[in-house]
Amino acid sequence: MQFKELGLNKPIVKAIAEKGYENPTLVQEKTIPLVIDNKDVIVSAQTGTGKTAAFALPILQRLFDKQDASKKGKKTRALIISPTRELAQQIEENFNTYSKYTSLKTGIVFGGVSIEPQKVMLRKGVDVLIATPGRLLDLHKQDFVNLDFIETLVLDEADLMLDMGFIDDVNKINRLCHQQKQTLLFSATMPYKVVELAKTILKDPIKIEVTPTSSTVKGVHQLLFYVPKEQKIELCMHLLKNSIKGSLIIFRRTKYGVDKLEKILLNNNYKVDSIHGDKSQDLRQEALQKFKKGEINILIATDVAARGIDVKNIDTVINFDVPNISETYVHRIGRTGRAGQNGSAFSFCSADEKDYIISIQKLINKQLDVIEDHPYPLDPQAKPEVHKSPNSSKYRKGRKSEASKNKKKRWY
Ligand code: AMP
């Protein structure tokens, strides 16, 4: 199928051709006609499937067909909500690329940076606004955003949005928009809470599902190393020295783990940087840019900070910690082997992570290849470590930090 057949007009088709897309991806083929037809849609698709263009292209098409005559005081007619700043920026890049040959304007607002330039941009007016929830509501409260004319609302990465505690904000944003609007919900996974959100916000939505999880990981060599927890760093260094070449993302569960590994790799002269939620927006952006430009070849990240980031041509993913949620494994390794290339995923499993591997294998319906021939094997009899604090009973209850007790949203 061709983009023209999907009902997209010339300026948009020209921009797509220039970008080098020859044919629509499956999610685009299924979603674009429905969005043009003003339907509410729930799309279950992961990053890498072309899902951003699946909503960006038909939104631009609709806006293009009914362009604002007056140049001054443009009304914002499409609103895209994204859980993280990096994703929001990626979506903005997509919109800018595809609208190159139109006069449609896209703006972006997110937290962690100065609000003033965003106010100036909003004053000038944009057709499409991309936003993270907190900053959008802040600007709305200060009367810099008018959501009365929103015709299409997109909730991107809805599962992550809810995981990050944005449910109230999302509901509020929905209420602030016109009730006749079209709503599109994109989510990598469809847990119960996303389905519930969809029920309250969308009207007779059409469901689209692409890439069942097992096929997403088809082109990736998945290798499993059983290794004692305290020797994972040695194993990582050994593989970096002997087998891993090219660009690499290493996933760790915690910010502390990311920092620790980064220090060790830097001390060993590797070109490395990291992203996690405690780093400022500028530092995260800088790390990503360096990775994208090839100035560094190793990026260490927590899951949430890295979710959805579109970095091409990643050769290898290391699951330094095995994720306790199986879908996370699929997200992580889905970053390699993009666009028909083969990638590799190395998972380091210690005694206490064996159960996670069992669930992952169930989800992807595949046994991982166990590499036994390495210098730091795990004793098959090794039992999970149990950390017993002398005061364990005292701390057994209420392990939540003050921040989470206060319902702090950015927990990652
Ligand atoms: P996404 O799933 O939106 O993060 O997109 C993943 C990558 O696929 C991005 O780098 C897009 O530029 C690229 N892409 C999107 N649509 C197409 C297409 N029809 N043909 C080729 N590449 C595409």
Boltz pocket constraint, residues with backbone or C-beta under 6 A from the ligand:
constraints:
  - pocket:
      binder: B
      contacts: [[A, 20], [A, 21], [A, 22], [A, 23], [A, 24], [A, 25], [A, 28], [A, 46], [A, 47], [A, 48], [A, 49], [A, 50], [A, 51], [A, 52], [A, 53], [A, 308], [A, 310]]
      max_distance: 6.0
